[in-house]
């Protein structure tokens, strides 16, 4: 999961490697917005769960982030979805909000 082909933290994309990262296949856009970052993935029951944040901001930087999304999101996908470059599995989902930080900083 990376920002392949883009500068900055946008276009979070999932890809598959069958040779320990030497080559990559597929390319499923998980979230095309800016300020998406820190992905982590887990595998369970044939699904790939990817958790990441969007505009998380941080109050300690002295910036008012109250207008930012400050969300933690999840994507539930399969290898078939990633290789197809689109959701093809019935239960797959993108951009599911699992937590939204209080907007007061």
TIVO-2410 file (N, C-alpha, C; in nm, 3 decimals):
# residues 105
REC num residu      c1      c2      c3 atome chaine
REC   1      X   0.087  -0.117   0.000     N      A
REC   1      X   0.000   0.000   0.000    CA      A
REC   1      X   0.091   0.122   0.000     C      A
REC   2      X   0.072   0.209  -0.100     N      A
REC   2      X   0.161   0.324  -0.112    CA      A
REC   2      X   0.095   0.434  -0.195     C      A
REC   3      X   0.171   0.537  -0.223     N      A
REC   3      X   0.126   0.650  -0.303    CA      A
REC   3      X   0.195   0.644  -0.439     C      A
REC   4      X   0.194   0.529  -0.500     N      A
REC   4      X   0.271   0.503  -0.622    CA      A
REC   4      X   0.239   0.605  -0.732     C      A
REC   5      X   0.344   0.664  -0.788     N      A
REC   5      X   0.327   0.757  -0.899    CA      A
REC   5      X   0.281   0.896  -0.860     C      A
REC   6      X   0.272   0.925  -0.732     N      A
REC   6      X   0.225   1.057  -0.687    CA      A
REC   6      X   0.322   1.114  -0.587     C      A
REC   7      X   0.326   1.244  -0.579     N      A
REC   7      X   0.405   1.309  -0.476    CA      A
REC   7      X   0.310   1.349  -0.364     C      A
REC   8      X   0.359   1.348  -0.246     N      A
REC   8      X   0.274   1.381  -0.133    CA      A
REC   8      X   0.194   1.259  -0.090     C      A
REC   9      X   0.101   1.283  -0.002     N      A
REC   9      X   0.022   1.176   0.056    CA      A
REC   9      X  -0.118   1.173  -0.006     C      A
REC  10      X  -0.123   1.139  -0.133     N      A
REC  10      X  -0.253   1.126  -0.201    CA      A
REC  10      X  -0.253   0.997  -0.281     C      A
REC  11      X  -0.368   0.958  -0.328     N      A
REC  11      X  -0.384   0.840  -0.413    CA      A
REC  11      X  -0.327   0.713  -0.348     C      A
REC  12      X  -0.376   0.684  -0.229     N      A
REC  12      X  -0.333   0.563  -0.159    CA      A
REC  12      X  -0.378   0.441  -0.239     C      A
REC  13      X  -0.282   0.358  -0.279     N      A
REC  13      X  -0.306   0.249  -0.373    CA      A
REC  13      X  -0.252   0.118  -0.319     C      A
REC  14      X  -0.329   0.010  -0.338     N      A
REC  14      X  -0.286  -0.124  -0.300    CA      A
REC  14      X  -0.238  -0.199  -0.424     C      A
REC  15      X  -0.125  -0.268  -0.411     N      A
REC  15      X  -0.069  -0.348  -0.520    CA      A
REC  15      X  -0.023  -0.481  -0.461     C      A
REC  16      X   0.004  -0.577  -0.548     N      A
REC  16      X   0.047  -0.709  -0.505    CA      A
REC  16      X   0.182  -0.742  -0.566     C      A
REC  17      X   0.270  -0.799  -0.483     N      A
REC  17      X   0.399  -0.851  -0.531    CA      A
REC  17      X   0.403  -1.000  -0.502     C      A
REC  18      X   0.446  -1.075  -0.600     N      A
REC  18      X   0.460  -1.221  -0.583    CA      A
REC  18      X   0.608  -1.260  -0.571     C      A
REC  19      X   0.698  -1.159  -0.571     N      A
REC  19      X   0.842  -1.187  -0.568    CA      A
REC  19      X   0.915  -1.096  -0.468     C      A
REC  20      X   0.856  -1.080  -0.350     N      A
REC  20      X   0.918  -1.002  -0.242    CA      A
REC  20      X   0.950  -0.858  -0.280     C      A
REC  21      X   0.863  -0.797  -0.360     N      A
REC  21      X   0.878  -0.655  -0.391    CA      A
REC  21      X   0.960  -0.622  -0.513     C      A
REC  22      X   1.008  -0.721  -0.586     N      A
REC  22      X   1.086  -0.692  -0.707    CA      A
REC  22      X   0.995  -0.636  -0.818     C      A
REC  23      X   0.875  -0.689  -0.830     N      A
REC  23      X   0.777  -0.639  -0.927    CA      A
REC  23      X   0.641  -0.630  -0.860     C      A
REC  24      X   0.554  -0.550  -0.919     N      A
REC  24      X   0.421  -0.524  -0.862    CA      A
REC  24      X   0.314  -0.542  -0.967     C      A
REC  25      X   0.197  -0.592  -0.923     N      A
REC  25      X   0.083  -0.613  -1.012    CA      A
REC  25      X  -0.039  -0.539  -0.959     C      A
REC  26      X  -0.132  -0.515  -1.051     N      A
REC  26      X  -0.258  -0.453  -1.012    CA      A
REC  26      X  -0.239  -0.308  -0.974     C      A
REC  27      X  -0.334  -0.260  -0.903     N      A
REC  27      X  -0.332  -0.122  -0.858    CA      A
REC  27      X  -0.473  -0.077  -0.827     C      A
REC  28      X  -0.516  -0.099  -0.703     N      A
REC  28      X  -0.650  -0.059  -0.660    CA      A
REC  28      X  -0.639   0.071  -0.583     C      A
REC  29      X  -0.700   0.177  -0.634     N      A
REC  29      X  -0.701   0.305  -0.566    CA      A
REC  29      X  -0.793   0.294  -0.445     C      A
REC  30      X  -0.735   0.304  -0.327     N      A
REC  30      X  -0.812   0.296  -0.202    CA      A
REC  30      X  -0.875   0.429  -0.167     C      A
REC  31      X  -0.798   0.537  -0.187     N      A
REC  31      X  -0.848   0.670  -0.152    CA      A
REC  31      X  -0.767   0.771  -0.233     C      A
REC  32      X  -0.833   0.847  -0.318     N      A
REC  32      X  -0.766   0.942  -0.406    CA      A
REC  32      X  -0.750   1.082  -0.347     C      A
REC  33      X  -0.797   1.103  -0.226     N      A
REC  33      X  -0.787   1.236  -0.165    CA      A
REC  33      X  -0.645   1.266  -0.118     C      A
REC  34      X  -0.619   1.392  -0.089     N      A
REC  34      X  -0.489   1.429  -0.033    CA      A
REC  34      X  -0.491   1.403   0.117     C      A
REC  35      X  -0.372   1.400   0.174     N      A
REC  35      X  -0.354   1.379   0.319    CA      A
REC  35      X  -0.410   1.246   0.367     C      A
REC  36      X  -0.385   1.139   0.292     N      A
REC  36      X  -0.415   1.004   0.338    CA      A
REC  36      X  -0.280   0.934   0.363     C      A
REC  37      X  -0.265   0.872   0.478     N      A
REC  37      X  -0.133   0.821   0.513    CA      A
REC  37      X  -0.138   0.712   0.619     C      A
REC  38      X  -0.021   0.662   0.651     N      A
REC  38      X   0.003   0.563   0.755    CA      A
REC  38      X  -0.083   0.437   0.741     C      A
REC  39      X  -0.077   0.372   0.625     N      A
REC  39      X  -0.155   0.250   0.609    CA      A
REC  39      X  -0.095   0.132   0.685     C      A
REC  40      X  -0.181   0.042   0.725     N      A
REC  40      X  -0.140  -0.083   0.785    CA      A
REC  40      X  -0.237  -0.189   0.734     C      A
REC  41      X  -0.189  -0.310   0.709     N      A
REC  41      X  -0.273  -0.414   0.652    CA      A
REC  41      X  -0.271  -0.539   0.737     C      A
REC  42      X  -0.383  -0.610   0.736     N      A
REC  42      X  -0.395  -0.740   0.803    CA      A
REC  42      X  -0.474  -0.832   0.711     C      A
REC  43      X  -0.444  -0.960   0.718     N      A
REC  43      X  -0.510  -1.059   0.634    CA      A
REC  43      X  -0.593  -1.150   0.723     C      A
REC  44      X  -0.720  -1.173   0.682     N      A
REC  44      X  -0.809  -1.260   0.761    CA      A
REC  44      X  -0.918  -1.316   0.671     C      A
REC  45      X  -0.936  -1.446   0.673     N      A
REC  45      X  -1.042  -1.514   0.598    CA      A
REC  45      X  -1.046  -1.477   0.451     C      A
REC  46      X  -0.930  -1.466   0.388     N      A
REC  46      X  -0.924  -1.436   0.246    CA      A
REC  46      X  -0.941  -1.290   0.211     C      A
REC  47      X  -0.955  -1.205   0.312     N      A
REC  47      X  -0.971  -1.060   0.291    CA      A
REC  47      X  -0.846  -0.987   0.337     C      A
REC  48      X  -0.827  -0.870   0.282     N      A
REC  48      X  -0.719  -0.781   0.323    CA      A
REC  48      X  -0.784  -0.658   0.384     C      A
REC  49      X  -0.753  -0.631   0.509     N      A
REC  49      X  -0.806  -0.514   0.579    CA      A
REC  49      X  -0.695  -0.410   0.586     C      A
REC  50      X  -0.722  -0.293   0.534     N      A
REC  50      X  -0.623  -0.186   0.532    CA      A
REC  50      X  -0.679  -0.068   0.611     C      A
REC  51      X  -0.607  -0.026   0.712     N      A
REC  51      X  -0.647   0.087   0.796    CA      A
REC  51      X  -0.550   0.201   0.769     C      A
REC  52      X  -0.602   0.323   0.758     N      A
REC  52      X  -0.518   0.440   0.730    CA      A
REC  52      X  -0.588   0.565   0.783     C      A
REC  53      X  -0.519   0.677   0.780     N      A
REC  53      X  -0.583   0.801   0.827    CA      A
REC  53      X  -0.598   0.903   0.715     C      A
REC  54      X  -0.688   0.997   0.738     N      A
REC  54      X  -0.714   1.107   0.644    CA      A
REC  54      X  -0.720   1.237   0.724     C      A
REC  55      X  -0.633   1.330   0.687     N      A
REC  55      X  -0.626   1.462   0.753    CA      A
REC  55      X  -0.626   1.450   0.905     C      A
REC  56      X  -0.537   1.370   0.957     N      A
REC  56      X  -0.542   1.347   1.101    CA      A
REC  56      X  -0.501   1.468   1.181     C      A
REC  57      X  -0.408   1.549   1.131     N      A
REC  57      X  -0.367   1.670   1.202    CA      A
REC  57      X  -0.313   1.639   1.340     C      A
REC  58      X  -0.265   1.739   1.407     N      A
REC  58      X  -0.215   1.722   1.543    CA      A
REC  58      X  -0.217   1.857   1.613     C      A
REC  59      X  -0.283   1.863   1.726     N      A
REC  59      X  -0.298   1.990   1.799    CA      A
REC  59      X  -0.164   2.046   1.845     C      A
REC  60      X  -0.066   1.959   1.872     N      A
REC  60      X   0.061   2.006   1.925    CA      A
REC  60      X   0.140   2.091   1.824     C      A
REC  61      X   0.102   2.091   1.699     N      A
REC  61      X   0.173   2.170   1.599    CA      A
REC  61      X   0.132   2.317   1.602     C      A
REC  62      X   0.037   2.350   1.686     N      A
REC  62      X  -0.007   2.488   1.696    CA      A
REC  62      X  -0.095   2.533   1.582     C      A
REC  63      X  -0.153   2.438   1.510     N      A
REC  63      X  -0.241   2.468   1.396    CA      A
REC  63      X  -0.382   2.426   1.432     C      A
REC  64      X  -0.481   2.504   1.391     N      A
REC  64      X  -0.620   2.469   1.416    CA      A
REC  64      X  -0.666   2.368   1.310     C      A
REC  65      X  -0.676   2.244   1.351     N      A
REC  65      X  -0.718   2.137   1.261    CA      A
REC  65      X  -0.868   2.109   1.270     C      A
REC  66      X  -0.944   2.197   1.333     N      A
REC  66      X  -1.086   2.170   1.354    CA      A
REC  66      X  -1.165   2.156   1.224     C      A
REC  67      X  -1.113   2.208   1.114     N      A
REC  67      X  -1.183   2.196   0.986    CA      A
REC  67      X  -1.136   2.074   0.905     C      A
REC  68      X  -1.044   1.997   0.959     N      A
REC  68      X  -0.992   1.879   0.890    CA      A
REC  68      X  -1.076   1.757   0.925     C      A
REC  69      X  -1.071   1.656   0.841     N      A
REC  69      X  -1.151   1.535   0.860    CA      A
REC  69      X  -1.113   1.460   0.987     C      A
REC  70      X  -0.983   1.444   1.012     N      A
REC  70      X  -0.933   1.373   1.130    CA      A
REC  70      X  -0.999   1.237   1.146     C      A
REC  71      X  -0.988   1.156   1.041     N      A
REC  71      X  -1.055   1.027   1.036    CA      A
REC  71      X  -0.955   0.911   1.030     C      A
REC  72      X  -0.997   0.799   1.085     N      A
REC  72      X  -0.932   0.672   1.063    CA      A
REC  72      X  -1.029   0.591   0.977     C      A
REC  73      X  -0.978   0.538   0.866     N      A
REC  73      X  -1.064   0.466   0.773    CA      A
REC  73      X  -1.013   0.324   0.751     C      A
REC  74      X  -1.101   0.242   0.691     N      A
REC  74      X  -1.066   0.105   0.661    CA      A
REC  74      X  -1.113   0.070   0.520     C      A
REC  75      X  -1.034  -0.012   0.455     N      A
REC  75      X  -1.074  -0.073   0.328    CA      A
REC  75      X  -1.072  -0.224   0.349     C      A
REC  76      X  -1.174  -0.292   0.302     N      A
REC  76      X  -1.178  -0.439   0.305    CA      A
REC  76      X  -1.177  -0.484   0.160     C      A
REC  77      X  -1.069  -0.547   0.117     N      A
REC  77      X  -1.054  -0.586  -0.023    CA      A
REC  77      X  -0.998  -0.727  -0.032     C      A
REC  78      X  -0.991  -0.777  -0.154     N      A
REC  78      X  -0.931  -0.907  -0.181    CA      A
REC  78      X  -0.818  -0.890  -0.282     C      A
REC  79      X  -0.737  -0.992  -0.296     N      A
REC  79      X  -0.634  -0.989  -0.398    CA      A
REC  79      X  -0.693  -0.972  -0.537     C      A
REC  80      X  -0.810  -1.031  -0.560     N      A
REC  80      X  -0.876  -1.018  -0.690    CA      A
REC  80      X  -0.913  -0.872  -0.719     C      A
REC  81      X  -0.959  -0.800  -0.617     N      A
REC  81      X  -0.992  -0.657  -0.633    CA      A
REC  81      X  -0.867  -0.579  -0.675     C      A
REC  82      X  -0.757  -0.606  -0.606     N      A
REC  82      X  -0.632  -0.534  -0.633    CA      A
REC  82      X  -0.583  -0.562  -0.774     C      A
REC  83      X  -0.587  -0.687  -0.815     N      A
REC  83      X  -0.541  -0.722  -0.950    CA      A
REC  83      X  -0.632  -0.665  -1.058     C      A
REC  84      X  -0.763  -0.657  -1.030     N      A
REC  84      X  -0.858  -0.602  -1.127    CA      A
REC  84      X  -0.855  -0.450  -1.132     C      A
REC  85      X  -0.803  -0.386  -1.026     N      A
REC  85      X  -0.801  -0.240  -1.020    CA      A
REC  85      X  -0.935  -0.179  -0.989     C      A
REC  86      X  -1.027  -0.263  -0.941     N      A
REC  86      X  -1.161  -0.217  -0.901    CA      A
REC  86      X  -1.222  -0.322  -0.811     C      A
REC  87      X  -1.327  -0.286  -0.740     N      A
REC  87      X  -1.392  -0.383  -0.651    CA      A
REC  87      X  -1.470  -0.483  -0.735     C      A
REC  88      X  -1.434  -0.609  -0.722     N      A
REC  88      X  -1.506  -0.716  -0.792    CA      A
REC  88      X  -1.563  -0.818  -0.693     C      A
REC  89      X  -1.519  -0.812  -0.570     N      A
REC  89      X  -1.567  -0.904  -0.467    CA      A
REC  89      X  -1.688  -0.843  -0.397     C      A
REC  90      X  -1.788  -0.925  -0.376     N      A
REC  90      X  -1.917  -0.878  -0.324    CA      A
REC  90      X  -1.908  -0.802  -0.193     C      A
REC  91      X  -1.825  -0.847  -0.099     N      A
REC  91      X  -1.819  -0.785   0.033    CA      A
REC  91      X  -1.711  -0.679   0.049     C      A
REC  92      X  -1.641  -0.646  -0.058     N      A
REC  92      X  -1.533  -0.547  -0.048    CA      A
REC  92      X  -1.590  -0.406  -0.029     C      A
REC  93      X  -1.515  -0.324   0.044     N      A
REC  93      X  -1.558  -0.187   0.074    CA      A
REC  93      X  -1.436  -0.095   0.075     C      A
REC  94      X  -1.458   0.031   0.042     N      A
REC  94      X  -1.353   0.133   0.048    CA      A
REC  94      X  -1.400   0.249   0.135     C      A
REC  95      X  -1.306   0.318   0.195     N      A
REC  95      X  -1.329   0.442   0.271    CA      A
REC  95      X  -1.437   0.429   0.378     C      A
REC  96      X  -1.430   0.323   0.456     N      A
REC  96      X  -1.522   0.303   0.568    CA      A
REC  96      X  -1.464   0.376   0.689     C      A
REC  97      X  -1.535   0.476   0.740     N      A
REC  97      X  -1.487   0.550   0.857    CA      A
REC  97      X  -1.505   0.463   0.980     C      A
REC  98      X  -1.394   0.441   1.053     N      A
REC  98      X  -1.402   0.362   1.176    CA      A
REC  98      X  -1.380   0.446   1.300     C      A
REC  99      X  -1.329   0.567   1.282     N      A
REC  99      X  -1.314   0.659   1.395    CA      A
REC  99      X  -1.298   0.800   1.341     C      A
REC 100      X  -1.357   0.895   1.412     N      A
REC 100      X  -1.343   1.036   1.376    CA      A
REC 100      X  -1.310   1.111   1.504     C      A
REC 101      X  -1.192   1.172   1.505     N      A
REC 101      X  -1.146   1.243   1.624    CA      A
REC 101      X  -1.232   1.366   1.649     C      A
REC 102      X  -1.256   1.395   1.774     N      A
REC 102      X  -1.329   1.515   1.812    CA      A
REC 102      X  -1.265   1.636   1.743     C      A
REC 103      X  -1.347   1.723   1.685     N      A
REC 103      X  -1.293   1.834   1.608    CA      A
REC 103      X  -1.241   1.948   1.695     C      A
REC 104      X  -1.261   1.945   1.824     N      A
REC 104      X  -1.208   2.051   1.911    CA      A
REC 104      X  -1.063   2.022   1.943     C      A
REC 105      X  -0.978   2.125   1.924     N      A
REC 105      X  -0.836   2.108   1.955    CA      A
REC 105      X  -0.795   2.198   2.069     C      A
***
